[in-house]
């Protein structure tokens, strides 16, 4: 049925009685981004990859929050960290780490703010960058 998503007429309301960590969705054809944006709750946000894969996540479930926890656990300040990036959900982390390296197949917004660009994921860009610049 046109307009139905998983049996719902339009995008369903997000649950509010439990914690949302991550919901992934995609749809062939017309974009459901406007419907998803309207369904977001104050403690959720969304990102879109490649114009078709939508990720809905809890506000605390950001890559930057995870990176901060990891850096704290190993005693490294964010200014000393090298962060490798390719997509929208990396933008906060690249801005907060000492060095941001985008792979060449990253989205334009990431390439524009990267300190350096490595070869693409398909060419082992991260490994090559580490071998040539960090070891």
C-alpha positions as CSV (number, residue, x, y, z in Angstrom):
1,X,0.0,0.0,0.0
2,X,1.4,3.4,-1.0
3,X,2.2,5.5,2.0
4,X,2.4,2.6,4.4
5,X,5.5,1.9,6.3
6,X,5.7,-1.6,7.9
7,X,1.9,-1.7,8.1
8,X,1.6,1.8,9.5
9,X,-0.1,4.7,7.8
10,X,2.8,7.1,7.8
11,X,5.8,6.9,10.2
12,X,4.7,5.6,13.7
13,X,5.3,7.5,16.9
14,X,8.6,6.7,18.6
15,X,8.4,4.9,22.0
16,X,8.7,7.2,25.0
17,X,8.6,4.8,27.9
18,X,12.0,3.2,27.1
19,X,15.5,4.2,26.0
20,X,16.2,4.4,22.3
21,X,19.7,3.5,21.3
22,X,19.5,3.2,17.6
23,X,16.8,2.6,14.9
24,X,17.8,2.1,11.3
25,X,15.4,2.4,8.4
26,X,15.4,2.8,4.7
27,X,12.8,3.0,2.1
28,X,12.9,2.7,-1.7
29,X,11.2,5.5,-3.6
30,X,10.2,8.8,-2.0
31,X,12.0,10.0,1.1
32,X,10.4,9.5,4.6
33,X,12.8,12.0,6.2
34,X,10.0,14.7,6.8
35,X,7.8,12.1,8.6
36,X,10.7,10.8,10.7
37,X,11.7,14.4,11.7
38,X,8.2,15.1,12.9
39,X,8.2,11.8,14.9
40,X,11.5,12.7,16.8
41,X,11.2,13.2,20.5
42,X,13.3,15.7,22.5
43,X,15.7,12.9,23.5
44,X,16.3,11.6,20.0
45,X,18.0,12.8,16.8
46,X,18.5,11.5,13.3
47,X,21.2,11.3,10.6
48,X,20.9,10.2,7.0
49,X,23.6,8.3,5.1
50,X,23.8,8.3,1.3
51,X,20.4,10.1,1.2
52,X,18.5,6.9,2.0
53,X,19.6,5.2,5.3
54,X,18.1,7.0,8.3
55,X,19.5,6.4,11.8
56,X,17.4,7.5,14.8
57,X,19.4,7.5,18.0
58,X,19.1,8.6,21.6
59,X,20.6,12.0,22.2
60,X,23.3,10.4,24.5
61,X,24.2,7.8,21.8
62,X,26.6,9.9,19.8
63,X,30.0,8.9,18.5
64,X,31.5,11.9,20.4
65,X,30.2,10.7,23.7
66,X,31.7,7.2,23.0
67,X,35.0,8.7,22.0
68,X,35.1,10.9,25.1
69,X,34.5,7.9,27.3
70,X,37.2,5.8,25.6
71,X,39.7,8.7,25.8
72,X,39.0,9.2,29.5
73,X,39.4,5.4,30.1
74,X,42.9,5.4,28.5
75,X,44.0,8.8,29.8
76,X,44.3,10.6,26.5
77,X,43.2,14.2,26.0
78,X,41.1,14.8,22.9
79,X,43.7,17.2,21.5
80,X,46.1,14.2,21.3
81,X,43.6,12.0,19.4
82,X,43.6,11.3,15.7
83,X,40.0,10.6,14.4
84,X,39.2,9.0,11.1
85,X,36.0,10.1,9.5
86,X,33.7,9.6,6.5
87,X,30.1,10.6,7.4
88,X,27.7,13.0,9.1
89,X,27.8,11.3,12.5
90,X,31.6,12.0,12.6
91,X,31.4,15.8,12.3
92,X,31.2,16.5,16.1
93,X,34.1,14.2,16.8
94,X,36.4,15.5,14.1
95,X,35.8,19.0,15.4
96,X,36.8,18.0,18.9
97,X,39.8,15.8,18.3
98,X,43.3,17.1,17.7
99,X,43.6,15.7,14.2
100,X,40.8,14.7,11.9
101,X,41.6,12.5,8.9
102,X,38.9,11.9,6.3
103,X,39.0,9.0,3.9
104,X,38.9,10.2,0.3
105,X,35.4,8.7,-0.2
106,X,34.0,10.7,2.7
107,X,31.0,13.0,2.3
108,X,31.9,16.6,1.1
109,X,31.0,18.2,4.5
110,X,33.6,16.0,6.2
111,X,36.2,16.5,3.6
112,X,35.8,20.2,4.0
113,X,36.7,20.2,7.7
114,X,39.3,17.4,7.8
115,X,42.9,18.3,8.6
116,X,44.1,15.6,6.2
117,X,42.7,13.2,3.7
118,X,43.7,9.5,3.4
119,X,43.0,7.1,0.6
120,X,39.5,5.6,0.4
121,X,38.2,2.8,2.6
122,X,38.5,0.4,-0.3
123,X,42.2,1.2,-0.6
124,X,42.9,0.7,3.2
125,X,43.3,4.4,3.6
126,X,43.2,4.4,7.4
127,X,45.8,1.6,7.7
128,X,48.1,3.3,5.2
129,X,47.8,6.7,6.9
130,X,48.7,5.1,10.3
131,X,51.7,3.3,8.8
132,X,53.0,6.4,7.1
133,X,52.2,9.1,9.7
134,X,51.8,7.5,13.2
135,X,54.2,4.6,13.4
